[in-house]
Amino acid sequence: MSEFKASGFRDEFGNAGPDLVGITTLTSPYYFVPPSGSTAQRPQSPPPGMLRFNTDIGRLEVWRNDHWGAIVGESPNLGNQNAASGESAGGTGTRGVFGGNRNTPTITSSNESSYITIETLGDAIDFGNLTLTIAIQGSCSSRTRGIFFGGYCHPNPGTGGSRTNKINGWTFASTGSHVDFSSTMSQTAQQCAGTSSSTRGILQFGFTTTPSPVATVDTLEYITIASVGNSVDFGDLTRPKSEIASFSSGTRGVFAGGYFTSSPFRTDDIDYVTISTLGNAQDFGDLTIPERQASGGGNSTRGIIMGGIDPSALNTIQFITIASKGDSQDFGDLLDTVTAGSQGNSVSNPNRSIYAGGITPAGSDVIQYITNQTTGNAIDFGDLIGVRIQFAGASNGHGGL
């Protein structure tokens, strides 16, 4: 028979809850039901070690003396959880892969790529080399394969570069596996954006070389991620634009903000498409301010827009609910140490969105994260392998999967 001893009944604030004394043994073949509630109902300053079930994220969480930490128990491939401080766990569960780079706005592109394991904290790890020296390309991904497309190739300082229409990619579970699919978009393009479901990737072109030397276009094309071939016409955005933040649920792809060719040269548009069909984008709502060069993340229910320019760089974070239409709302701010959230990039899993790199007065190697279903300011995650701007990122756990 189980024994239960208590000196009184009170909660953590001294009211109406149990106070267990000594060693208490619970013996049952069934289950134990911990306290539960939403993120908004979290106690603010509980004793260290308090355990509760968060109904918003569907996970147990524990108070770690300065923040609530989710207990992740469903990914078997999180890597070495005993890694030293500052080292990535290096798992193969939910990976974010970053590729390409321009260390400053005026010098060479890069073929470097690196990765993080999103459930952990730590610095990025080398993933291998891309098939191109590239910057300002687009990206999309499935659970197994990531895709980079378009971009600007500028391999040598002091020489001219060129845009590309090539499509290349990698397998998340391995490193050094970047491949050229011998597939192309219908035009060369840079400052592209991509979104995807588990099977189909939507490619947004940004700037192209036709019909004039540099033109912002409304073009959308698509690929089948598992069997990559040349991209095929999907439809058009609501108007021509580039430098867009993009994200998705399993059914909708969303394109937010961007560069527009007339004053004020940035837009508050939010467009959406239904990924499984073909057709033109439709109006979703408006951002809180017109901006471009932001980065998108989130999960299957909430889209996150991080950073941007209006006309100087922003540290703002906004969000929308993807299943419904409407204007964005304030989420919080990027780290104070990263005052210019422009031309960085984001990756995400169901719980976290990551913002990495970007232009600051000296550039940035900072990786920071937010918890998707809450609101609040970003928290430090680790560092990239060097300063990075104008690169692309994709994960095998984003909202479209």
C-alpha positions in Angstrom: 0.0 0.0 0.0 1.3 3.5 -0.9 2.0 5.9 1.9 1.3 9.6 1.7 2.5 12.0 4.3 2.0 15.8 4.3 2.4 18.4 7.0 -0.1 20.7 5.4 -1.8 21.6 2.1 -0.6 24.7 0.2 0.7 25.7 -3.2 4.0 27.4 -4.0 2.6 30.7 -2.8 1.3 29.2 0.5 -2.2 28.5 -0.5 -4.3 25.3 -0.9 -1.7 22.8 -2.1 0.2 19.8 -0.7 3.5 20.1 1.2 5.2 16.7 1.1 7.5 15.8 3.9 10.3 13.2 3.7 10.4 10.5 1.1 7.2 9.8 -0.7 6.8 6.7 -2.8 4.1 6.5 -5.5 3.5 3.0 -6.7 1.0 2.4 -9.6 0.9 0.7 -13.0 -0.9 3.7 -14.4 0.3 7.3 -14.6 1.0 10.5 -12.6 -0.7 13.7 -13.7 1.6 16.8 -13.1 0.3 20.4 -12.8 -0.6 21.8 -16.3 -1.5 25.0 -17.9 -0.7 27.4 -20.8 2.5 29.4 -21.3 0.7 32.5 -20.0 -0.2 30.6 -16.8 3.4 29.7 -15.9 4.4 30.7 -12.3 7.0 33.5 -12.6 9.5 32.7 -9.8 8.9 29.1 -8.6 11.4 27.0 -6.7 14.2 25.4 -8.9 13.2 22.1 -10.3 9.4 22.7 -10.5 7.8 20.5 -13.1 4.7 21.2 -15.1 3.0 20.2 -18.4 2.7 23.1 -20.9 -0.5 22.7 -22.8 0.6 25.2 -25.6 3.6 23.2 -26.7 2.5 19.7 -25.5 5.6 19.1 -23.4 6.8 18.8 -19.9 8.9 21.7 -18.8 11.1 22.4 -15.8 12.1 25.7 -14.0 15.9 26.0 -14.3 16.3 28.8 -11.8 16.1 31.5 -14.5 13.8 30.2 -17.3 11.4 27.4 -18.2 13.1 24.6 -20.2 11.1 22.2 -22.3 11.9 18.5 -21.8 12.4 17.1 -25.3 11.9 13.3 -25.4 10.8 12.4 -28.9 13.9 13.0 -31.0 16.3 10.1 -30.8 19.1 11.8 -32.7 20.0 14.8 -30.7 23.7 13.9 -30.5 26.1 14.0 -27.6 24.2 15.7 -24.7 27.4 15.7 -22.7 29.1 18.0 -25.1 31.3 20.6 -23.5 30.0 24.1 -23.0 29.9 26.1 -26.3 30.0 22.9 -28.4 27.0 21.8 -30.5 25.5 18.4 -29.6 25.8 17.6 -33.3 22.8 15.4 -33.6 20.9 14.4 -36.8 17.4 15.1 -35.4 16.2 18.6 -36.4 19.0 20.2 -38.3 19.3 23.8 -39.5 21.8 24.1 -42.4 23.2 27.5 -43.5 25.0 27.9 -46.8 26.7 30.6 -48.9 27.8 34.0 -47.6 29.2 37.4 -48.4 31.4 38.5 -45.5 30.8 42.1 -46.4 28.4 43.6 -49.0 31.3 44.2 -51.4 33.5 41.1 -51.5 33.4 37.4 -52.5 30.6 34.9 -52.2 31.3 31.6 -50.4 30.8 27.8 -50.9 30.8 27.2 -47.1 28.0 25.6 -45.2 27.4 24.8 -41.6 24.7 23.3 -39.4 23.2 23.4 -35.9 20.9 21.0 -34.0 17.9 23.2 -33.2 16.8 21.5 -30.0 20.3 22.1 -28.4 22.4 25.2 -27.9 25.9 25.7 -29.2 28.1 26.9 -32.1 27.6 25.9 -35.7 29.6 23.0 -37.1 31.0 22.6 -40.6 28.7 20.7 -43.0 30.7 20.6 -46.2 31.0 22.7 -49.3 28.3 23.8 -51.7 28.6 23.1 -55.4 28.8 26.9 -56.1 30.3 30.0 -54.5 27.1 31.7 -53.8 25.2 34.4 -51.9 21.6 35.8 -51.6 20.1 32.5 -52.9 16.7 31.0 -51.9 16.0 27.8 -50.0 13.3 25.2 -49.2 13.3 21.7 -47.7 11.6 18.4 -46.9 12.4 16.2 -43.9 15.2 14.6 -45.7 16.5 17.0 -48.4 17.4 20.7 -48.5 17.4 22.9 -51.6 19.3 26.1 -52.5 18.4 27.8 -55.7 19.4 30.9 -57.6 21.8 33.5 -56.1 24.8 35.6 -57.0 28.2 34.0 -57.7 31.1 36.3 -57.1 34.2 34.0 -56.5 37.0 36.5 -56.8 37.6 39.9 -55.2 37.8 42.7 -57.8 36.0 40.8 -60.5 32.4 40.9 -61.7 30.0 38.2 -60.6 26.9 36.8 -62.1 23.4 35.5 -61.2 22.6 31.8 -61.5 19.5 29.7 -62.2 21.0 26.5 -60.8 19.2 24.3 -58.2 21.4 22.3 -55.8 21.0 20.7 -52.4 22.0 18.2 -49.7 20.8 15.4 -47.5 20.2 16.5 -43.9 21.3 13.3 -42.2 24.9 13.4 -43.6 27.6 16.1 -44.0 29.5 17.0 -47.1 26.7 15.8 -49.3 25.9 18.9 -51.4 24.9 17.9 -55.0 24.2 19.8 -58.2 20.9 18.3 -59.5 21.6 19.5 -63.1 18.3 21.3 -62.7 17.4 25.0 -63.3 14.9 27.7 -62.9 13.5 29.4 -66.0 15.6 32.6 -65.3 18.7 33.5 -63.5 17.8 35.2 -60.2 19.1 36.5 -56.9 17.6 37.5 -53.5 15.2 34.6 -53.9 12.9 33.2 -51.3 11.4 29.7 -50.9 8.7 27.9 -49.0 7.6 24.3 -49.0 5.4 21.4 -47.8 6.9 17.9 -47.2 6.8 17.2 -51.0 6.7 20.5 -53.0 9.0 23.5 -52.9 7.8 27.0 -54.1 10.6 29.1 -55.6 10.2 32.9 -55.6 12.6 34.6 -58.0 13.4 38.1 -56.5 15.7 40.0 -58.9 16.3 38.6 -62.4 18.4 39.7 -65.4 15.4 39.9 -67.7 13.5 41.7 -69.1 16.1 44.3 -68.1 19.6 44.1 -66.6 18.0 44.1 -63.1 14.3 43.6 -62.6 12.1 42.7 -59.6 9.6 40.1 -60.7 6.5 38.4 -59.4 7.4 34.9 -60.6 6.7 31.7 -58.6 7.8 28.3 -59.8 7.8 24.9 -58.1 9.7 21.7 -57.8 9.0 18.2 -56.4 11.7 18.0 -53.7 12.1 14.2 -53.8 12.8 14.1 -57.5 14.3 17.5 -58.3 14.0 18.6 -61.9 13.7 22.0 -63.6 11.2 24.2 -61.8 7.8 24.7 -63.4 5.4 27.7 -63.4 3.2 28.0 -60.3 1.7 31.5 -60.6 2.5 35.1 -59.5 2.8 37.1 -56.4 0.4 40.0 -55.9 3.0 42.3 -57.4 6.8 42.2 -58.3 9.1 42.2 -55.2 12.2 40.7 -53.8 14.1 40.4 -50.4 11.1 38.6 -48.9 10.6 36.7 -45.7 9.0 33.3 -46.3 7.5 30.4 -44.2 4.8 27.8 -44.4 2.3 25.4 -42.9 1.6 22.1 -44.5 -1.0 23.7 -46.8 0.0 27.4 -47.1 3.1 29.2 -48.2 3.5 32.8 -47.0 5.6 35.6 -48.4 6.0 38.7 -46.2 7.4 42.2 -46.9 10.0 42.8 -49.5 11.7 45.3 -51.9 9.3 47.1 -54.2 10.5 49.3 -57.2 8.7 52.5 -56.2 8.9 54.7 -53.1 9.2 53.8 -50.3 11.0 50.8 -51.9 9.7 48.3 -49.3 6.3 46.9 -48.7 4.0 45.7 -45.9 2.4 43.1 -48.2 1.7 39.6 -46.8 0.8 37.1 -49.7 -0.1 33.5 -49.5 -0.5 30.5 -51.8 -2.0 27.0 -51.4 1.1 24.8 -51.9 -0.7 21.7 -53.3 -2.4 23.7 -56.1 -1.3 26.1 -58.9 -2.4 29.7 -59.0 -1.5 33.3 -58.1 -0.9 34.5 -54.6 -3.6 36.2 -52.6 -3.6 39.0 -50.0 -3.2 37.7 -46.4 -2.9 41.1 -44.5 -0.2 43.6 -43.7 3.0 43.8 -41.6 3.1 46.3 -38.8 5.5 48.4 -40.9 6.8 48.1 -44.5 10.1 46.3 -44.5 12.5 44.2 -46.6 15.4 41.8 -46.0 13.6 40.2 -43.1 13.8 36.4 -42.5 10.9 34.0 -41.9 10.5 31.0 -39.5 7.8 29.5 -37.3 5.9 26.2 -37.1 2.7 24.8 -38.6 0.4 27.3 -36.9 2.4 30.4 -36.4 4.7 32.3 -38.9 7.5 34.5 -37.6 9.1 37.5 -39.3 12.5 38.5 -37.9 14.5 41.6 -38.5 14.4 43.7 -41.7 15.0 47.2 -43.0 12.7 50.2 -42.7 14.8 52.0 -44.0 17.5 51.4 -41.4 17.9 47.9 -39.9 15.3 46.6 -37.4 15.5 44.3 -34.4 11.8 43.6 -34.4 10.0 40.2 -34.4 6.4 39.9 -35.7 4.1 36.9 -36.0 0.9 35.8 -37.8 -1.4 32.8 -37.5 -1.0 31.0 -40.8 -4.5 29.3 -41.0 -6.3 32.7 -40.7 -5.8 35.9 -42.6 -4.9 39.2 -40.9 -2.2 41.7 -40.0 1.0 40.7 -38.1 1.4 41.3 -34.4 4.4 42.2 -32.3 6.3 39.2 -30.8 9.4 40.8 -29.3 12.9 41.9 -30.3 16.2 40.3 -31.5 19.1 40.5 -29.1 20.2 44.0 -28.1 23.8 43.1 -29.1 22.5 42.6 -32.7 21.1 46.0 -33.5 20.8 45.5 -37.2 18.6 42.4 -38.0 19.1 42.6 -41.8 20.3 40.0 -44.3 20.7 37.3 -41.7 18.7 34.0 -42.1 16.4 31.8 -40.1 15.7 28.1 -39.6 13.0 26.5 -37.3 11.5 23.5 -35.8 8.0 23.2 -34.1 9.3 24.8 -30.9 12.0 27.2 -31.9 12.9 29.8 -34.6 16.5 30.6 -35.1 17.9 33.9 -36.4 21.6 33.9 -37.4 24.1 36.4 -38.8 23.2 39.7 -40.4 24.6 43.1 -41.1 25.6 45.2 -38.0 28.3 47.9 -38.0 30.9 45.1 -38.1 28.8 42.1 -39.2 27.5 39.3 -37.0 28.2 35.7 -36.2 25.5 35.6 -33.5 22.9 32.8 -33.5 19.8 33.5 -31.4 16.4 31.9 -30.8 12.8 32.4 -29.7 10.1 29.9 -28.6 7.5 30.0 -31.4 4.3 29.6 -29.3 5.2 32.3 -26.8 6.1 36.0 -27.2 9.2 37.7 -26.0 12.8 38.7 -26.9 15.4 36.4 -28.5 17.9 34.4 -26.4 21.5 33.6 -27.3 22.0 30.2 -29.0 25.7 30.2 -30.0 27.9 31.5 -32.9 28.2 30.9 -36.6 31.6 29.9 -38.1 32.5 33.5 -38.8 30.5 36.6 -39.8 27.8 35.9 -42.3 25.4 38.0 -44.4 23.3 37.3 -47.5 23.2 33.6 -47.0 20.4 31.0 -47.0 19.2 28.5 -44.4 16.7 25.5 -44.3 15.7 22.9 -41.7 14.1 19.4 -41.7 11.6 20.5 -39.1 9.9 23.7 -40.3 6.2 24.5 -40.3 5.4 22.9 -43.7 6.5 19.4 -42.6 
